[in-house]
Amino acid sequence: MNVLDYSIRLGKLLRKTEEGKNLFQLEASIEEKYKGDDAFHQYEQFAEKKTSQYYFYSWDMAYKTFLNVLTDDSIEHRNMFIPTAKLISSDTKIKELALTANSFGNIFEQLVAVSISGGEYEEVIPDSWKYKIRNAISDVQIAVERTLLMRTFAVFYQKNSDLLNNVATQKYLIEREEKKLLPFSEKAIIAMSEAKDVSEEEKILYEKMYLIMEAVKKGIFYGFWGMINEVREDELLTDAGLYGSPLHEVTFTYRNNIYSFLGEGWLYKIQLEDEHVFFMAHKKEVRFGKDNEKTTISGIVYPADDRGLFEKAEELK
């Protein structure tokens, strides 16, 4: 099992906590209430598109975005969004969902931070959380430790102690955070190549760090919501880029299945011949029509075996 496997297991357990149950049930009840409502679907769709970058904060972001429609006359095609804005502003439960998701998001971000750093998670989780969850958090921390993330950074900064205060490094990291790019995606590689004053070794280290962070975040988040899209080997139409866990953007296609239409998440579990791999998506295209019913996904294959990831040599492609 790798970091993503353990993070998914933790996410499923978090749904069983009191805080997790409140959020999950609140979202489900609102979704049921507005089933088939186009105005609410617009809000829901907007929030879902943001989850791959903002996770639990997406509902509050969507809520505030649509509320702003009511007062900002400069928004392009504003009239298209007015019905949704009026709907969410009139329902206190939707506001409660945004606030509840935000609150859970704060716990989520703290959990991710201690999972990466190996810090004391007891300081950031509610006292009521049971030993199974505490053990699951420890398992994620151990999985992250096996990638040699912290050890590699410690050695790197011992040799390059001035880099954390380096202007070029700080500029690169700030811009990288703001863009929230999928690690090792084409856009991320372009951003790396444009940072001429930061060494290739350093940029690859940071990109691997972001990859581990995304694995923990996506695993916990999509595990919590049960939003992991599955693709069987016999459904794959193209799969060459899925083997060998390449750290660069790849695209694959598969015959349309239930996840092509109902899959809301951006994390895929793909069954290959001898193993499964996880795929972090950032672009989807679903096609219909005779002899052309297929889904095309672009993103990054997460390494099936991430042990010692930070000791493996990589080059920008």
C-alpha positions in Angstrom: 0.0 0.0 0.0 1.2 3.5 -0.8 0.4 7.0 0.6 -2.8 7.2 -1.5 -4.1 3.8 -0.3 -3.6 4.7 3.4 -5.1 8.2 2.8 -8.2 6.8 1.2 -8.7 4.5 4.2 -8.3 7.4 6.6 -10.9 9.4 4.6 -13.4 6.6 4.8 -12.9 6.5 8.6 -13.3 10.2 8.9 -16.8 10.0 7.5 -17.7 7.9 10.6 -16.7 10.6 13.1 -19.4 12.9 14.5 -18.0 15.9 12.5 -17.8 13.7 9.3 -21.3 12.3 9.7 -22.8 15.9 10.2 -21.2 17.1 7.0 -22.0 14.0 4.9 -25.6 13.8 6.0 -26.2 17.5 5.6 -24.8 17.4 2.0 -26.9 14.3 1.2 -30.1 15.9 2.6 -29.7 19.1 0.6 -28.8 17.1 -2.6 -32.0 15.1 -2.1 -34.1 18.2 -1.5 -33.0 19.8 -4.7 -32.8 16.7 -6.9 -33.6 17.7 -10.5 -33.4 21.4 -9.6 -31.3 23.1 -12.3 -30.5 26.2 -10.2 -29.1 24.1 -7.4 -27.3 21.8 -9.9 -25.4 24.9 -11.1 -24.1 25.6 -7.6 -23.3 21.9 -7.0 -21.5 21.6 -10.3 -19.4 24.8 -9.6 -18.4 23.4 -6.2 -17.5 20.0 -7.6 -15.2 21.5 -10.2 -13.3 23.3 -7.5 -12.8 20.2 -5.3 -9.6 19.0 -7.1 -7.9 22.2 -5.9 -9.8 23.5 -2.8 -11.3 20.3 -1.4 -13.7 20.9 1.5 -13.5 24.7 1.0 -15.1 24.4 -2.4 -18.7 24.6 -1.0 -18.0 27.9 0.8 -16.2 29.2 -2.3 -19.1 28.4 -4.5 -21.6 29.9 -2.0 -19.7 33.2 -1.8 -19.2 33.3 -5.5 -23.0 33.0 -6.2 -23.9 35.4 -3.4 -21.7 38.0 -5.1 -23.8 37.6 -8.3 -26.6 39.4 -6.5 -24.7 42.6 -6.0 -22.0 42.7 -8.7 -23.5 44.1 -12.0 -20.2 43.7 -13.8 -20.3 39.9 -13.9 -20.5 38.6 -17.5 -23.7 36.7 -18.3 -25.0 37.6 -14.8 -28.6 36.8 -15.5 -27.7 33.1 -16.1 -26.6 32.9 -12.5 -29.3 34.9 -10.7 -31.7 32.0 -10.1 -28.9 30.0 -8.4 -27.8 33.0 -6.4 -31.4 33.7 -5.2 -31.9 30.0 -4.3 -28.8 29.6 -2.2 -29.3 33.0 -0.5 -32.7 32.0 0.6 -31.9 28.6 2.1 -30.1 28.6 5.5 -29.2 24.9 5.1 -27.0 25.7 2.1 -25.2 28.3 4.1 -24.9 25.8 6.9 -23.4 23.3 4.5 -20.8 25.9 3.4 -19.8 26.7 7.0 -19.8 23.0 8.1 -17.6 22.0 5.1 -15.3 25.0 5.9 -15.0 23.9 9.5 -14.2 20.3 8.5 -11.8 21.7 5.9 -9.8 23.3 8.7 -9.4 20.0 10.4 -8.5 18.4 7.0 -5.7 20.9 6.3 -4.2 20.3 9.8 -4.4 16.6 9.3 -2.6 16.9 5.9 0.1 19.1 7.5 0.9 16.6 10.4 0.7 13.7 7.9 3.4 15.3 5.9 5.6 16.5 8.7 5.1 13.6 11.0 4.0 16.0 13.8 1.8 15.3 16.8 -1.7 14.7 15.4 -3.2 14.6 18.9 -3.0 18.4 19.0 -5.2 18.9 16.0 -7.9 16.2 16.2 -11.0 16.2 18.4 -10.7 14.1 21.6 -13.7 12.0 20.6 -11.9 10.4 17.6 -11.3 6.8 18.3 -8.2 4.7 18.1 -8.9 3.3 14.6 -8.7 6.8 13.2 -5.6 7.6 15.2 -4.0 4.4 13.9 -5.0 5.4 10.4 -3.4 8.8 10.7 -0.2 7.1 12.0 -0.3 4.8 9.0 -0.4 7.7 6.6 2.5 9.3 8.4 4.5 6.1 8.2 3.7 5.8 4.4 4.9 9.4 3.9 8.0 8.7 5.9 8.8 5.8 3.6 8.9 8.1 0.6 11.9 9.7 2.4 10.5 13.2 1.9 11.6 14.7 5.2 14.9 13.0 5.2 15.8 14.1 1.7 14.8 17.7 2.4 16.8 17.7 5.6 20.0 16.5 3.8 19.3 18.9 0.9 19.0 22.0 3.2 22.1 21.0 5.2 24.0 21.3 2.0 22.1 24.4 0.8 21.2 26.2 4.0 20.6 29.5 2.3 17.9 28.4 -0.1 14.9 28.9 2.2 15.7 32.6 2.3 16.6 32.8 -1.4 14.5 35.3 -3.2 14.2 33.2 -6.3 13.1 30.1 -4.3 10.5 32.1 -2.3 9.1 33.7 -5.5 8.8 30.3 -7.2 7.1 28.7 -4.2 4.6 31.5 -3.8 3.7 31.4 -7.4 3.5 27.6 -7.4 1.1 27.8 -4.4 -1.1 30.4 -6.0 -1.5 28.5 -9.2 -2.4 25.2 -7.5 -1.1 23.2 -10.4 -1.3 19.4 -10.5 2.2 18.2 -9.8 4.2 17.2 -12.8 1.4 18.2 -15.2 2.3 20.1 -18.4 1.5 23.4 -16.8 3.6 22.6 -13.7 6.5 21.6 -16.0 6.2 24.9 -17.8 6.2 26.8 -14.5 9.3 24.8 -13.5 11.1 25.6 -16.7 10.4 29.3 -16.4 12.0 29.5 -12.9 15.5 29.8 -14.4 17.1 30.9 -11.1 16.1 27.8 -9.2 18.1 24.6 -9.7 16.5 21.6 -11.4 17.2 19.4 -8.4 15.4 21.8 -6.1 12.4 22.2 -8.3 12.0 18.4 -8.7 12.2 18.1 -4.9 9.4 20.6 -4.4 7.3 19.0 -7.1 7.6 15.6 -5.4 6.7 17.3 -2.2 3.5 18.7 -3.8 2.8 15.3 -5.3 2.8 13.7 -1.8 0.7 16.5 -0.5 -1.8 16.0 -3.3 -1.8 12.2 -2.6 -2.8 12.8 1.0 -5.4 15.4 0.2 -7.0 13.5 -2.7 -6.9 10.2 -0.8 -8.6 11.6 2.3 -11.1 13.8 0.5 -12.3 11.4 -2.2 -12.1 8.5 0.3 -14.4 10.5 2.6 -17.0 11.2 -0.1 -16.6 7.7 -1.8 -15.8 9.5 -5.1 -13.1 7.3 -6.5 -13.8 6.4 -10.1 -12.9 2.9 -11.1 -11.8 1.6 -14.5 -11.3 -2.1 -15.3 -8.5 -3.3 -17.5 -10.9 -4.6 -20.2 -12.5 -1.1 -20.4 -9.2 0.6 -21.3 -8.8 1.7 -24.9 -5.4 3.3 -24.6 -3.1 2.6 -21.6 0.5 2.9 -22.7 1.1 5.9 -20.4 -0.2 4.2 -17.3 2.7 1.8 -16.9 5.9 2.5 -15.0 4.5 5.4 -13.0 6.0 8.2 -15.1 6.2 11.6 -13.4 4.8 13.6 -16.3 1.3 14.2 -17.7 -0.3 11.4 -19.6 -3.7 10.8 -21.2 -5.7 7.6 -21.4 -9.1 6.6 -22.8 -11.6 4.0 -21.7 -15.0 2.9 -22.8 -17.8 4.9 -21.1 -18.9 3.3 -17.9 -21.0 4.5 -15.0 -18.2 6.8 -13.8 -18.2 8.6 -17.1 -21.7 9.9 -16.3 -21.9 9.8 -12.5 -18.3 10.0 -11.5 -17.9 13.3 -9.6 -14.3 12.9 -8.4 -11.0 13.6 -10.0 -9.2 10.5 -8.6 -9.3 7.2 -10.6 -8.4 3.7 -9.6 -7.3 1.8 -12.7 -6.9 -2.0 -12.7 -3.9 -3.1 -14.8 -2.8 -6.6 -15.5 -0.9 -7.2 -12.2 -1.7 -4.2 -10.1 -3.9 -1.1 -9.7 -2.7 2.4 -10.1 -4.2 5.7 -9.0 -4.6 8.5 -11.5 -4.9 12.2 -10.5 -7.0 13.8 -13.2 -7.3 17.4 -14.1 -9.1 17.2 -17.4 -12.0 15.0 -18.5 -13.8 14.6 -21.9 -16.8 12.3 -22.4 -17.9 11.5 -25.9 -21.1 10.0 -27.1 -22.3 8.6 -30.4 -22.1 5.3 -32.3 -18.7 3.6 -32.1 -17.3 6.6 -30.3 -18.5 6.3 -26.7 -15.3 7.0 -24.8 -13.9 9.0 -21.9 -10.5 10.7 -22.2 -8.7 11.6 -19.0 -5.5 13.7 -18.6 -3.4 13.9 -15.5 -0.7 12.1 -13.5 -0.2 8.5 -12.5 0.7 8.3 -8.8 3.6 5.8 -8.3 2.2 2.4 -7.4 5.3 1.9 -5.2 6.2 5.3 -3.6 8.8 4.0 -1.2 12.1 5.9 -1.6 10.4 8.2 -4.1 12.7 11.0 -3.1 15.9 9.0 -3.7 14.9 8.2 -7.3 16.4 10.4 -10.0 14.0 12.3 -12.2 14.4 14.7 -15.1 12.1 17.3 -16.4 10.3 16.3 -19.6 
